[in-house]
Amino acid sequence: MKPVPAEDCGASYICVMALAVKCVVERTFSGLCPGFIAKEYKGDGGFGYDPMFLLPDGRHMAELTDEEKNSISNRFMALEGLKEYLDAKKE
């Protein structure tokens, strides 16, 4: 990967969640966190690919605080969609 320009090393964390009622999928929700594959490992936080996942702002995912990571995470976005859907169903 080193000879490949950074802009050609696009990557994304993607999460898709499904809400099923009585074994039937009612709705799906997704979240996407775009970034790039980094040329070097950086940061001590996170897990998995976080040290090599470069965000558009130049930081590696493993350099973020838990609060920062949760605010942009693919899982957070999918859960927000699910929460909004369930809140709307209550009304």
N, C-alpha and C positions, 0 to 999 in steps of 0.2 A: 504493500500500500504506500510505502514512502515516496515512490516516484510519481504517484497520482496526485494532482492538485487537490487541495482541500475542498474547493467548490464542487469537485466531482466525486466526493466521498459522502454524499448526503445519506442521512440515516434518520430514523424516527422510532420513538417508543410509541406503540399503539396499544390501546386497551379497548376491548369490546365486551360489554356486559349484556346479558339477556335477562329480562324479567319474565319468568314463566309462572303461569297460574294453572293449576291442575294439569301439569306436564305439557302445556301449550305455551309457546313463546308469544307473549303479548306485545313486547316491544324490545328493541335493542338500543343501547346507548354506547357512544364511542368517545374516545379522547385521543388526541395526538400531541406529542411533544417533538417538534422537529429539531434537527441538529446535524452533526457531522461525525464521522469517525476520526478521532484525533490521531496525530502522528506519534504522540507520547502519552503515557499514563500520567495522570495528575490528580491529586486529592486523596484524602483518607476516608471520606464519608461514603455513604451509599453502599451498594452491593452490586454484584454482577458486572455489567458493562459500564457502570457509572464512571470509573476512572478514565475510560477511553471515549466517552460520549461528550462531544464538544457542542456547547450551546451556541446559538447565533451571536450572543453577546461576548463570546470568547472564553467563557469559563467552562470548566469541565463539570459535569453533573456531580461528581464526587467532591467538588469544592463548595457546594451549596450547604447551607444549614438545612436542617429538616424542615423548617418553616418555609424557606425559599423553595425547596424541592417540591413540597406538597402543594404549593400554590401554582405550579406550572406542570405538575405531573399528569400523565395520560390517565392514570387511575382516578385522580381527583376530578378531572373533567368529565369522565364517564359517570362517576358517582354524582356529580352535580346535576347532570342531565337526568339521572334516575330520581334524585331528590325533587327536582322541579316537576317531573312528571307525576310523582306520587303526591306532592303538595297540591297540584292542580286537580287531581282526582278527588281530593278531600272536599273541594269547594262545591 
